[in-house]
Amino acid sequence: MLFDGPTVTHEEILHAKEVRANIQKNLLKANPQAVLLSATMNIPGPVKTSEEIAQVFHVMIDAVEKSVSEVRPLVHLYRKKKTGYEYFLVLPLRKETLKKRMIELEETCLFGRLVDLDVLFWDEGQLQPVSRDMLGYKQRTCFICSEEAKVCSRQQKHPFQEIRNHIQQLVEKGRE
């Protein structure tokens, strides 16, 4: 059920990233003193949307909104695309404050590892990310092992089916 959705091509994913980057840029150009949260699912493979993936995404978005509930958003945008769910929240918060809260969600919520909670800001006419490194945090770890996720992904260290099985088990655990 989790991976029972439409498949997307690599080209469609690249195009979606380009469109998302333009949306991010336009949101921050219009609100240069604010900070942007850009949330997407972190689901490897050609299936990016399904009813169950949407439920997981909404659980995390609810957690995000609760974590910033003391602030009134300047912009709130949700997009459901074949290439994945996207959520944008422009807030009058310090970028470090928002990133620390998002790291906490990524690390403490059951589904935190399945969502990328990127914090972006506008600096000298450029879109800039707030990285974990900037705040002294370690990089995110792999779904399967304790290595850095980027390293395992780049090296394709784990079989695709093993990663899918791990994600499926995680989602099933959330149903209990």
CYANA upper distance limits for C-alpha pairs under 8 A (distance plus 0.5 A):
  1 MET  CA     50 SER  CA      8.16
  1 MET  CA     51 GLU  CA      8.44
  1 MET  CA     52 GLU  CA      7.40
  2 LEU  CA     50 SER  CA      6.80
  2 LEU  CA     51 GLU  CA      7.81
  2 LEU  CA     52 GLU  CA      5.70
  2 LEU  CA     53 ILE  CA      6.65
  2 LEU  CA    168 GLN  CA      7.29
  3 PHE  CA     47 VAL  CA      6.49
  3 PHE  CA     48 LYS  CA      8.29
  3 PHE  CA     49 THR  CA      8.08
  3 PHE  CA     50 SER  CA      7.00
  3 PHE  CA     53 ILE  CA      8.42
  4 ASP  CA     47 VAL  CA      8.02
  4 ASP  CA     50 SER  CA      6.44
  5 GLY  CA     47 VAL  CA      6.38
  5 GLY  CA     48 LYS  CA      7.79
  5 GLY  CA     49 THR  CA      6.08
  5 GLY  CA     50 SER  CA      5.24
  5 GLY  CA     51 GLU  CA      8.47
  6 PRO  CA     47 VAL  CA      6.40
  6 PRO  CA     48 LYS  CA      8.05
  6 PRO  CA     49 THR  CA      7.37
  6 PRO  CA     50 SER  CA      8.23
  6 PRO  CA     82 LYS  CA      7.45
  7 THR  CA     46 PRO  CA      5.43
  7 THR  CA     47 VAL  CA      5.15
  7 THR  CA     48 LYS  CA      7.72
  7 THR  CA     82 LYS  CA      8.47
  8 VAL  CA     12 GLU  CA      6.69
  8 VAL  CA     13 ILE  CA      7.49
  8 VAL  CA     46 PRO  CA      5.62
  8 VAL  CA     47 VAL  CA      6.86
  8 VAL  CA     48 LYS  CA      7.99
  8 VAL  CA     82 LYS  CA      7.63
  8 VAL  CA     83 THR  CA      6.79
  9 THR  CA     13 ILE  CA      6.91
  9 THR  CA     46 PRO  CA      7.10
 10 HIS  CA     14 LEU  CA      6.75
 10 HIS  CA     46 PRO  CA      8.42
 11 GLU  CA     15 HIS  CA      6.63
 12 GLU  CA     16 ALA  CA      6.61
 12 GLU  CA     83 THR  CA      7.40
 13 ILE  CA     17 LYS  CA      6.76
 13 ILE  CA     83 THR  CA      6.43
 14 LEU  CA     18 GLU  CA      6.84
 15 HIS  CA     19 VAL  CA      6.76
 16 ALA  CA     20 ARG  CA      6.50
 16 ALA  CA     83 THR  CA      7.15
 17 LYS  CA     21 ALA  CA      6.58
 18 GLU  CA     22 ASN  CA      6.87
 19 VAL  CA     23 ILE  CA      6.80
 20 ARG  CA     24 GLN  CA      6.65
 21 ALA  CA     25 LYS  CA      6.58
 22 ASN  CA     26 ASN  CA      6.58
 23 ILE  CA     27 LEU  CA      6.56
 24 GLN  CA     28 LEU  CA      6.78
 24 GLN  CA     36 LEU  CA      8.04
 24 GLN  CA     38 SER  CA      8.08
 24 GLN  CA     88 PHE  CA      8.38
 24 GLN  CA    127 LEU  CA      8.34
 25 LYS  CA     29 LYS  CA      6.48
 25 LYS  CA    126 GLN  CA      8.48
 25 LYS  CA    127 LEU  CA      6.63
 26 ASN  CA     30 ALA  CA      6.65
 27 LEU  CA     31 ASN  CA      6.80
 27 LEU  CA     36 LEU  CA      8.31
 27 LEU  CA     75 VAL  CA      8.49
 27 LEU  CA     90 VAL  CA      7.94
 28 LEU  CA     32 PRO  CA      5.61
 28 LEU  CA     34 ALA  CA      7.60
 28 LEU  CA     35 VAL  CA      7.79
 28 LEU  CA     36 LEU  CA      7.43
 28 LEU  CA     90 VAL  CA      8.28
 28 LEU  CA    121 PHE  CA      7.27
 28 LEU  CA    122 TRP  CA      6.46
 28 LEU  CA    127 LEU  CA      8.12
 29 LYS  CA    122 TRP  CA      7.54
 29 LYS  CA    125 GLY  CA      8.48
 31 ASN  CA     90 VAL  CA      8.28
 32 PRO  CA    121 PHE  CA      7.94
 32 PRO  CA    122 TRP  CA      6.02
 32 PRO  CA    123 ASP  CA      8.45
 33 GLN  CA     92 PRO  CA      7.88
 33 GLN  CA    122 TRP  CA      7.93
 34 ALA  CA     90 VAL  CA      6.93
 34 ALA  CA     91 LEU  CA      6.05
 34 ALA  CA     92 PRO  CA      5.30
 34 ALA  CA     93 LEU  CA      7.03
 34 ALA  CA     94 ARG  CA      8.30
 34 ALA  CA    121 PHE  CA      7.53
 34 ALA  CA    122 TRP  CA      8.49
 35 VAL  CA     90 VAL  CA      6.19
 35 VAL  CA     91 LEU  CA      5.91
 35 VAL  CA     92 PRO  CA      6.90
 35 VAL  CA     93 LEU  CA      6.83
 35 VAL  CA     94 ARG  CA      7.50
 35 VAL  CA     95 LYS  CA      6.35
 35 VAL  CA    119 VAL  CA      7.53
 35 VAL  CA    120 LEU  CA      6.50
 35 VAL  CA    121 PHE  CA      5.50
 35 VAL  CA    122 TRP  CA      8.15
 36 LEU  CA     88 PHE  CA      7.36
 36 LEU  CA     89 LEU  CA      6.17
 36 LEU  CA     90 VAL  CA      5.00
 36 LEU  CA     91 LEU  CA      6.84
 36 LEU  CA    119 VAL  CA      6.13
 36 LEU  CA    120 LEU  CA      5.55
 36 LEU  CA    121 PHE  CA      6.68
 37 LEU  CA     87 TYR  CA      8.30
 37 LEU  CA     88 PHE  CA      6.10
 37 LEU  CA     89 LEU  CA      5.56
 37 LEU  CA     90 VAL  CA      6.88
 37 LEU  CA     91 LEU  CA      8.42
 37 LEU  CA    117 LEU  CA      7.09
 37 LEU  CA    118 ASP  CA      6.16
 37 LEU  CA    119 VAL  CA      5.20
 37 LEU  CA    120 LEU  CA      6.94
 38 SER  CA     86 GLU  CA      7.71
 38 SER  CA     87 TYR  CA      6.26
 38 SER  CA     88 PHE  CA      5.22
 38 SER  CA     89 LEU  CA      7.21
 38 SER  CA    116 ASP  CA      8.39
 38 SER  CA    117 LEU  CA      6.47
 38 SER  CA    118 ASP  CA      5.60
 38 SER  CA    119 VAL  CA      6.87
 38 SER  CA    120 LEU  CA      8.08
 39 ALA  CA     86 GLU  CA      6.27
 39 ALA  CA     87 TYR  CA      5.48
 39 ALA  CA     88 PHE  CA      6.94
 39 ALA  CA    115 VAL  CA      7.26
 39 ALA  CA    116 ASP  CA      6.03
 39 ALA  CA    117 LEU  CA      5.14
 39 ALA  CA    118 ASP  CA      6.67
 40 THR  CA     84 GLY  CA      7.58
 40 THR  CA     85 TYR  CA      6.40
 40 THR  CA     86 GLU  CA      5.51
 40 THR  CA     87 TYR  CA      7.14
 40 THR  CA    115 VAL  CA      6.24
 40 THR  CA    116 ASP  CA      5.83
 40 THR  CA    117 LEU  CA      7.41
 41 MET  CA     48 LYS  CA      8.24
 41 MET  CA     57 PHE  CA      7.27
 41 MET  CA     84 GLY  CA      7.28
 41 MET  CA     85 TYR  CA      7.11
 41 MET  CA     86 GLU  CA      8.23
 41 MET  CA    114 LEU  CA      6.38
 41 MET  CA    115 VAL  CA      4.90
 41 MET  CA    116 ASP  CA      6.54
 42 ASN  CA    113 ARG  CA      8.07
 42 ASN  CA    114 LEU  CA      5.36
 42 ASN  CA    115 VAL  CA      5.52
 42 ASN  CA    116 ASP  CA      6.52
 43 ILE  CA     47 VAL  CA      8.29
 43 ILE  CA     48 LYS  CA      6.78
 43 ILE  CA    114 LEU  CA      7.11
 44 PRO  CA     48 LYS  CA      8.34
 44 PRO  CA    160 PHE  CA      8.44
 44 PRO  CA    163 ILE  CA      8.48
 44 PRO  CA    164 ARG  CA      8.24
 45 GLY  CA    160 PHE  CA      8.21
 47 VAL  CA     83 THR  CA      8.40
 48 LYS  CA     53 ILE  CA      8.18
 48 LYS  CA     82 LYS  CA      7.39
 48 LYS  CA     83 THR  CA      6.11
 48 LYS  CA     84 GLY  CA      5.43
 48 LYS  CA     85 TYR  CA      8.44
 49 THR  CA     53 ILE  CA      6.35
 49 THR  CA     54 ALA  CA      7.23
 49 THR  CA     81 LYS  CA      8.42
 49 THR  CA     82 LYS  CA      6.80
 49 THR  CA     83 THR  CA      7.53
 49 THR  CA     84 GLY  CA      6.02
 49 THR  CA     85 TYR  CA      7.70
 50 SER  CA     54 ALA  CA      6.61
 51 GLU  CA     55 GLN  CA      6.86
 52 GLU  CA     56 VAL  CA      6.86
 53 ILE  CA     57 PHE  CA      6.69
 54 ALA  CA     58 HIS  CA      6.65
 54 ALA  CA     85 TYR  CA      7.87
 55 GLN  CA     59 VAL  CA      6.77
 56 VAL  CA     60 MET  CA      7.00
 56 VAL  CA    111 PHE  CA      7.33
 56 VAL  CA    171 VAL  CA      8.06
 57 PHE  CA     61 ILE  CA      6.66
 57 PHE  CA     85 TYR  CA      8.03
 57 PHE  CA    115 VAL  CA      7.80
 58 HIS  CA     62 ASP  CA      6.50
 59 VAL  CA     63 ALA  CA      6.92
 60 MET  CA     64 VAL  CA      6.68
 60 MET  CA    109 CYS  CA      8.36
 60 MET  CA    111 PHE  CA      7.43
 60 MET  CA    112 GLY  CA      7.56
 60 MET  CA    115 VAL  CA      8.04
 61 ILE  CA     65 GLU  CA      6.62
 61 ILE  CA     87 TYR  CA      8.38
 62 ASP  CA     66 LYS  CA      6.65
 63 ALA  CA     67 SER  CA      6.65
 63 ALA  CA    105 LEU  CA      7.96
 64 VAL  CA     68 VAL  CA      7.08
 64 VAL  CA    102 MET  CA      7.85
 64 VAL  CA    105 LEU  CA      8.03
 65 GLU  CA     69 SER  CA      6.28
 67 SER  CA    101 ARG  CA      7.44
 71 VAL  CA     91 LEU  CA      7.66
 71 VAL  CA     92 PRO  CA      7.74
 71 VAL  CA     93 LEU  CA      8.27
 72 ARG  CA     91 LEU  CA      7.58
 72 ARG  CA     92 PRO  CA      8.29
 73 PRO  CA     89 LEU  CA      7.07
 73 PRO  CA     90 VAL  CA      6.28
 73 PRO  CA     91 LEU  CA      5.36
 73 PRO  CA     92 PRO  CA      7.68
 74 LEU  CA     89 LEU  CA      8.05
 74 LEU  CA     90 VAL  CA      5.84
 74 LEU  CA     91 LEU  CA      6.18
 74 LEU  CA     92 PRO  CA      7.83
 75 VAL  CA     88 PHE  CA      8.04
 75 VAL  CA     89 LEU  CA      6.14
 75 VAL  CA     90 VAL  CA      5.43
 75 VAL  CA     91 LEU  CA      7.85
 76 HIS  CA     87 TYR  CA      8.23
 76 HIS  CA     88 PHE  CA      6.39
 76 HIS  CA     89 LEU  CA      5.28
 76 HIS  CA     90 VAL  CA      7.13
 77 LEU  CA     87 TYR  CA      6.27
 77 LEU  CA     88 PHE  CA      5.52
 77 LEU  CA     89 LEU  CA      6.99
 78 TYR  CA     85 TYR  CA      8.08
 78 TYR  CA     86 GLU  CA      6.28
 78 TYR  CA     87 TYR  CA      5.01
 78 TYR  CA     88 PHE  CA      6.88
 79 ARG  CA     85 TYR  CA      6.34
 79 ARG  CA     86 GLU  CA      5.47
 79 ARG  CA     87 TYR  CA      6.81
 80 LYS  CA     84 GLY  CA      6.94
 80 LYS  CA     85 TYR  CA      5.22
 80 LYS  CA     86 GLU  CA      6.93
 81 LYS  CA     85 TYR  CA      6.38
 81 LYS  CA     86 GLU  CA      8.22
 93 LEU  CA     97 THR  CA      7.37
 93 LEU  CA     98 LEU  CA      7.14
 94 ARG  CA     98 LEU  CA      6.93
 95 LYS  CA     99 LYS  CA      6.60
 95 LYS  CA    119 VAL  CA      7.49
 95 LYS  CA    120 LEU  CA      8.01
 95 LYS  CA    121 PHE  CA      7.58
 95 LYS  CA    130 VAL  CA      7.60
 96 GLU  CA    100 LYS  CA      6.60
 96 GLU  CA    130 VAL  CA      7.95
 96 GLU  CA    135 LEU  CA      7.86
 97 THR  CA    101 ARG  CA      6.89
 98 LEU  CA    102 MET  CA      6.71
 98 LEU  CA    119 VAL  CA      7.63
 99 LYS  CA    103 ILE  CA      6.58
 99 LYS  CA    118 ASP  CA      8.21
 99 LYS  CA    119 VAL  CA      6.40
 99 LYS  CA    130 VAL  CA      7.34
 99 LYS  CA    132 ARG  CA      8.39
100 LYS  CA    104 GLU  CA      6.72
100 LYS  CA    135 LEU  CA      8.41
101 ARG  CA    105 LEU  CA      6.89
102 MET  CA    106 GLU  CA      6.63
102 MET  CA    117 LEU  CA      6.61
102 MET  CA    118 ASP  CA      8.49
103 ILE  CA    107 GLU  CA      6.60
103 ILE  CA    117 LEU  CA      8.33
103 ILE  CA    132 ARG  CA      8.34
104 GLU  CA    108 THR  CA      6.39
105 LEU  CA    109 CYS  CA      5.88
105 LEU  CA    112 GLY  CA      6.39
106 GLU  CA    111 PHE  CA      8.09
106 GLU  CA    112 GLY  CA      4.34
106 GLU  CA    113 ARG  CA      6.16
106 GLU  CA    115 VAL  CA      7.81
106 GLU  CA    116 ASP  CA      8.37
106 GLU  CA    117 LEU  CA      8.05
107 GLU  CA    112 GLY  CA      6.49
107 GLU  CA    113 ARG  CA      7.57
108 THR  CA    112 GLY  CA      7.23
109 CYS  CA    113 ARG  CA      8.49
110 LEU  CA    170 LEU  CA      8.13
110 LEU  CA    174 GLY  CA      7.50
111 PHE  CA    115 VAL  CA      7.59
111 PHE  CA    170 LEU  CA      7.95
111 PHE  CA    171 VAL  CA      8.00
111 PHE  CA    174 GLY  CA      8.38
113 ARG  CA    143 PHE  CA      8.02
114 LEU  CA    167 ILE  CA      8.36
118 ASP  CA    129 PRO  CA      7.64
118 ASP  CA    130 VAL  CA      8.02
119 VAL  CA    129 PRO  CA      6.34
119 VAL  CA    130 VAL  CA      6.07
119 VAL  CA    131 SER  CA      8.47
120 LEU  CA    127 LEU  CA      7.12
120 LEU  CA    128 GLN  CA      5.93
120 LEU  CA    129 PRO  CA      4.86
120 LEU  CA    130 VAL  CA      6.43
121 PHE  CA    127 LEU  CA      6.39
121 PHE  CA    128 GLN  CA      5.79
121 PHE  CA    129 PRO  CA      6.91
121 PHE  CA    130 VAL  CA      8.09
122 TRP  CA    126 GLN  CA      6.15
122 TRP  CA    127 LEU  CA      5.44
122 TRP  CA    128 GLN  CA      6.57
123 ASP  CA    127 LEU  CA      6.99
123 ASP  CA    128 GLN  CA      7.10
130 VAL  CA    134 MET  CA      7.19
131 SER  CA    135 LEU  CA      7.61
132 ARG  CA    136 GLY  CA      6.82
132 ARG  CA    137 TYR  CA      5.41
132 ARG  CA    138 LYS  CA      6.94
132 ARG  CA    139 GLN  CA      6.86
133 ASP  CA    137 TYR  CA      5.94
133 ASP  CA    138 LYS  CA      7.08
133 ASP  CA    139 GLN  CA      7.72
139 GLN  CA    148 GLU  CA      6.59
139 GLN  CA    149 ALA  CA      8.08
140 ARG  CA    148 GLU  CA      6.37
140 ARG  CA    149 ALA  CA      6.29
141 THR  CA    145 CYS  CA      7.72
141 THR  CA    146 SER  CA      5.97
141 THR  CA    147 GLU  CA      5.98
141 THR  CA    148 GLU  CA      4.92
141 THR  CA    149 ALA  CA      5.10
142 CYS  CA    146 SER  CA      6.42
142 CYS  CA    147 GLU  CA      6.24
142 CYS  CA    148 GLU  CA      6.19
142 CYS  CA    149 ALA  CA      4.43
142 CYS  CA    150 LYS  CA      8.14
142 CYS  CA    152 CYS  CA      7.08
143 PHE  CA    149 ALA  CA      7.75
143 PHE  CA    163 ILE  CA      7.25
143 PHE  CA    166 HIS  CA      7.73
143 PHE  CA    167 ILE  CA      8.39
144 ILE  CA    158 HIS  CA      8.15
144 ILE  CA    163 ILE  CA      7.34
144 ILE  CA    166 HIS  CA      7.78
147 GLU  CA    151 VAL  CA      7.61
147 GLU  CA    152 CYS  CA      7.34
148 GLU  CA    152 CYS  CA      7.08
149 ALA  CA    153 SER  CA      6.53
150 LYS  CA    154 ARG  CA      6.47
151 VAL  CA    155 GLN  CA      6.62
152 CYS  CA    156 GLN  CA      6.14
152 CYS  CA    157 LYS  CA      5.54
152 CYS  CA    158 HIS  CA      7.70
153 SER  CA    157 LYS  CA      7.18
158 HIS  CA    162 GLU  CA      7.22
158 HIS  CA    163 ILE  CA      7.48
159 PRO  CA    163 ILE  CA      7.16
160 PHE  CA    164 ARG  CA      6.78
161 GLN  CA    165 ASN  CA      6.53
162 GLU  CA    166 HIS  CA      6.73
163 ILE  CA    167 ILE  CA      6.80
164 ARG  CA    168 GLN  CA      6.59
165 ASN  CA    169 GLN  CA      6.63
166 HIS  CA    170 LEU  CA      6.72
167 ILE  CA    171 VAL  CA      6.77
168 GLN  CA    172 GLU  CA      6.65
169 GLN  CA    173 LYS  CA      6.59
170 LEU  CA    174 GLY  CA      6.95
171 VAL  CA    175 ARG  CA      7.13
172 GLU  CA    176 GLU  CA      7.36
